[in-house]
Structure formats: C-alpha cells, structure tokens
Amino acid sequence: MNNIKFYKYQGTGNDFVMIDNREGNFPASQEYIEHLCHRRFGIGADGLILLQNDANYDFRMVYYNADGREGSMCGNGGRCTVRFAEDLGIFKENTKFIAVDGEHTAQADSKVISLKMGEVHSLERHADYDFMNTGSPHYVAYVNDIEKFDVYAEGKKIRYSDEWMARGGTNVNFVEILNDDTIYVRTYERGVEDETYSCGTGVTASALSAYLLQGMKSPIKVITKGGNLQVSFNEDFSDIHLIGPAIKVFDGIL
C-alpha cells in the first residue's frame, strides 16, 4: 500500500485517478477505491482507472465508479486513459486498446483525443425520451433553459424509478438544442450518483439522439459544464468518435 504513484487527469471536467497497473500491484478493493475518489477524505474524482497490460492490445482500461464498483464504459475516462498511455510512452499518435465494452482505437494530438466508441445497443425511442447503450446505458430527454434545470433532483428521480431500477439503472441526460449543429448536455451519472461536469458516453448518446430527433448532421458540437466536445458518426451509427481534450492535472504518491 505504500508509495503507489497516482496521476489525476480530467476530460472536460470529468476527473479520474489514474494508476499505471502494468505490474498488477494495485490493491483494487471497493472500499479503497471509494476512499481515493472521495472529495473530502481522498484525492477526489468521478472514478478511478487502472491501465493494465494486455497481450493483444497496447493496454487494457479498467474503470471503477466513484462508489468503488467496477463500471461500464466511460468515454471521457477512455480519452483520459489514452492521454495517460501516451504520456507513459506506450504509443505515439495512434493506439488500440481493450475496455469492458470491447476494442477501441484512438488518435492523439497535442490538443485533443479522438476516441472511437463502441457499437450502439438497445436503442429505444419514446414520446418523451430516447434510450440507448453507448458503452453505458443512457436516458436522453430534452429541456428548455438547461442552465437552470435541476439535473440532480430530476436525474435522481428517473435513475431510481421502479422501471429503471428493475432494468439495472441508467444514466440520465438532459439536452437543450442550441442551433443546427450544437447541443448543451448535462448528465446525472449512475455510480457517481450526482451530476458530473461531463459524461462522454452520455454526450455520445445525446448527439445521436439529436440526429434522430432533428437530423442534426455530424459532427455535432456539444457543450458541457466542463468544456466542449464533438461527436462524429456515420448515419448508420458506425464509426462514432468522441473528440475533445484530456489533460493531466497533477500526480503524487499514495
């Protein structure tokens, strides 16, 4: 437990504790990870990510939510892991890695990471919301005056409703369409159990929903509380890329 090096990265305000676990020494218990992610008593983060070896890929990404439980795919976490791997010298410019939802490729330059997302599953269209799985499950609803909207209360209500609890829970996204190519997205994240500054899989789901709703063309610009992203895609929802910055904040020793 002594002298474990950690790194803190953020992607549009979605922040992560990053651990180089290629030697497999990190003590990954739920209690310990939850403690490290705690914003008062730990480092503070929306999640913790282990970068591990994989014989068939440049690396393996293992993501834990802030509650210490292993989570589904995290898009901003994926972009931060790519930047982390680049900083560690694992690759230059292009990489291929494996995560809980399968294989991903990514391109890195000095400003942004372009992460290829996985296939979209479980697409449902309803009168007042869309639902799809973009690596994680996402409920997408449209609102007006999004900056004043109570994302925590309304998101929690949906996330813990009987229907969604019976289905294993969901992340909840609220979207305002700003113009022909730009949306504003705010997300209540399952596992964090709060609004986060940004959610990569949620931004992806919201952009694809905006295409379905209004025929919005790729790439779609997305504003979040933590910064700006883009989502590019083909009309058959293939070749989906989440594009935006991923930045090292600081590092230290546990």
C-alpha positions in Angstrom: 0.0 0.0 0.0 3.0 2.3 0.4 4.5 4.5 -2.3 1.9 3.9 -5.1 2.2 6.6 -7.8 -1.1 8.1 -8.9 -2.0 10.6 -11.6 -5.0 12.9 -11.8 -6.5 13.6 -15.3 -9.6 15.4 -16.5 -11.5 15.5 -19.7 -13.9 18.4 -19.8 -14.2 18.4 -16.1 -14.8 14.6 -15.8 -11.9 13.7 -13.5 -10.2 10.5 -12.8 -7.5 9.0 -10.6 -5.2 7.1 -13.0 -3.0 4.2 -11.9 -0.3 2.5 -14.0 -1.0 -1.0 -13.0 1.0 -2.8 -15.6 2.8 -4.7 -12.9 -0.5 -5.7 -11.3 0.3 -4.5 -7.8 -2.6 -2.1 -7.1 -4.9 -3.3 -4.2 -8.2 -2.8 -6.0 -10.8 -3.1 -3.3 -14.2 -1.3 -3.5 -13.6 0.4 -0.1 -10.1 1.6 -1.0 -11.2 3.0 -4.4 -14.2 4.7 -3.0 -11.9 6.3 -0.4 -9.5 7.6 -3.1 -12.3 9.1 -5.1 -13.8 10.9 -2.1 -13.6 14.6 -2.5 -13.1 15.3 1.2 -11.0 12.4 2.5 -9.3 11.2 -0.6 -7.8 12.5 -3.9 -11.3 13.3 -5.3 -12.5 12.0 -8.6 -15.5 10.8 -10.6 -13.8 7.5 -11.0 -10.5 5.5 -10.8 -8.9 3.9 -13.9 -6.3 1.2 -14.0 -4.1 1.0 -17.1 -3.0 -2.7 -17.4 -1.1 -4.9 -19.8 -2.9 -6.9 -22.4 -1.2 -9.3 -24.8 -3.3 -8.4 -27.8 -3.5 -4.6 -27.3 -1.4 -1.6 -26.4 -3.1 -1.6 -23.0 -6.3 -2.6 -21.1 -8.5 0.0 -19.4 -10.3 -1.0 -16.2 -12.8 1.6 -14.9 -14.2 2.0 -11.4 -17.0 4.4 -10.5 -16.6 6.8 -7.5 -18.5 4.3 -5.4 -15.7 1.8 -5.8 -17.6 -0.6 -8.1 -16.3 -1.6 -11.5 -18.3 0.3 -14.1 -19.3 0.2 -17.7 -17.5 2.1 -20.4 -16.6 5.7 -19.6 -16.0 7.9 -22.7 -14.1 10.7 -21.1 -12.3 8.2 -19.0 -11.3 6.4 -22.2 -9.9 9.7 -23.6 -8.0 10.4 -20.4 -6.6 6.8 -20.4 -5.4 7.3 -24.0 -3.6 10.6 -22.9 -2.2 8.8 -19.9 -0.9 6.0 -22.1 0.7 8.5 -24.5 2.3 10.3 -21.6 3.7 7.0 -20.4 5.3 6.4 -23.8 3.1 3.4 -24.6 2.2 4.7 -28.1 2.6 7.7 -30.4 -0.4 9.2 -32.3 -2.5 6.1 -32.8 -3.4 3.3 -30.4 -5.7 0.3 -30.0 -6.8 -0.8 -26.5 -9.4 -3.0 -24.8 -12.1 -1.9 -22.3 -15.1 -3.6 -20.7 -17.2 -3.0 -23.8 -14.6 -4.3 -26.2 -12.0 -2.9 -28.6 -11.3 0.8 -29.1 -9.0 2.8 -31.3 -7.9 6.4 -30.7 -5.8 9.2 -32.2 -4.0 11.7 -30.1 -2.5 15.1 -30.8 -1.4 17.9 -28.6 -4.9 19.4 -28.2 -7.5 16.6 -28.4 -8.1 12.8 -28.2 -10.4 11.3 -30.8 -11.8 8.1 -29.3 -13.7 5.6 -31.4 -16.7 4.5 -29.4 -18.3 1.0 -29.5 -21.5 -0.1 -31.2 -24.8 1.3 -30.1 -27.1 -1.2 -28.5 -30.6 -1.3 -27.1 -31.9 1.8 -29.0 -35.4 2.8 -27.9 -37.4 5.8 -29.0 -40.3 7.1 -26.8 -42.6 10.1 -26.8 -40.6 12.0 -24.2 -37.2 10.4 -24.2 -34.7 8.2 -26.1 -32.7 5.4 -24.6 -29.6 3.7 -25.9 -26.4 2.0 -24.7 -23.3 3.7 -26.0 -21.0 1.6 -23.8 -23.1 2.6 -20.8 -26.9 2.9 -20.6 -28.3 6.4 -21.3 -31.7 8.0 -21.0 -31.9 11.2 -23.1 -34.6 13.9 -22.6 -35.0 17.4 -23.9 -35.4 20.5 -21.8 -35.5 24.3 -22.1 -33.3 26.7 -20.2 -30.9 23.9 -19.3 -28.6 26.0 -17.1 -31.4 26.5 -14.6 -32.7 22.9 -14.8 -32.4 20.8 -11.6 -30.4 18.0 -13.0 -29.7 16.3 -9.7 -33.3 16.1 -8.5 -34.8 15.2 -11.8 -32.0 12.8 -12.8 -32.1 11.0 -9.5 -35.9 10.6 -9.8 -35.5 8.9 -13.1 -32.4 6.9 -12.2 -34.1 5.4 -9.0 -37.6 5.0 -10.5 -39.0 1.5 -10.3 -38.8 0.9 -14.1 -35.1 1.8 -14.3 -34.1 0.1 -11.1 -35.7 -3.1 -12.5 -33.7 -2.7 -15.6 -30.4 -2.3 -13.8 -30.3 1.5 -13.5 -29.4 4.2 -16.1 -27.5 7.4 -16.6 -29.8 10.4 -17.3 -29.0 13.1 -19.8 -30.9 16.4 -20.2 -30.3 18.2 -23.6 -31.1 21.6 -25.0 -30.7 22.1 -28.7 -28.9 25.5 -29.2 -28.7 25.6 -33.0 -28.4 23.5 -36.1 -25.1 21.9 -35.0 -24.8 22.5 -31.3 -26.4 20.9 -28.2 -25.9 21.5 -24.5 -25.8 18.4 -22.3 -26.0 17.9 -18.5 -25.8 14.4 -17.0 -26.7 12.6 -13.8 -24.3 9.7 -13.6 -25.1 6.3 -12.2 -22.3 5.2 -9.8 -21.3 8.8 -9.1 -24.9 9.4 -8.1 -24.7 13.1 -8.9 -24.3 15.5 -11.8 -20.8 15.4 -13.3 -19.2 18.2 -15.3 -19.3 16.0 -18.4 -20.0 12.4 -19.4 -18.5 11.0 -22.6 -20.9 8.1 -23.3 -23.8 10.5 -22.3 -22.6 13.1 -24.7 -22.4 10.5 -27.4 -25.9 9.2 -26.8 -27.3 12.8 -26.7 -25.6 13.6 -30.0 -27.0 10.5 -31.7 -30.4 11.3 -30.2 -30.3 14.8 -31.7 -29.6 13.3 -35.1 -32.6 11.0 -34.7 -34.8 13.9 -33.5 -33.8 16.6 -35.9 -31.5 15.1 -38.4 -28.6 17.1 -37.0 -25.5 16.5 -39.1 -22.1 15.1 -38.0 -20.0 16.4 -36.4 -22.3 17.6 -33.6 -20.8 20.2 -31.2 -21.6 19.5 -27.6 -21.3 22.0 -24.7 -21.0 20.6 -21.2 -20.4 22.3 -17.8 -16.7 21.2 -18.1 -16.0 22.2 -21.7 -16.7 21.5 -25.3 -16.7 18.2 -27.2 -17.6 16.9 -30.6 -19.3 13.7 -31.7 -18.7 12.5 -35.3 -20.6 9.5 -36.8 -22.0 7.9 -39.9 -25.7 7.9 -40.4 -25.9 4.2 -39.6 -24.2 4.9 -36.3 -20.9 3.3 -37.3 -17.5 4.9 -36.9 -18.6 7.0 -33.9 -15.9 9.3 -32.4 -15.9 11.3 -29.2 -13.4 14.2 -29.7 -12.1 16.6 -27.1 -9.3 17.5 -24.7 -7.8 15.2 -22.0 -5.4 16.8 -19.6 -3.1 15.8 -16.7 -3.8 17.8 -13.6 -1.2 16.6 -11.1 0.4 13.4 -9.8 1.5 12.2 -6.4 2.3 9.3 -4.1 -0.3 7.3 -2.1 
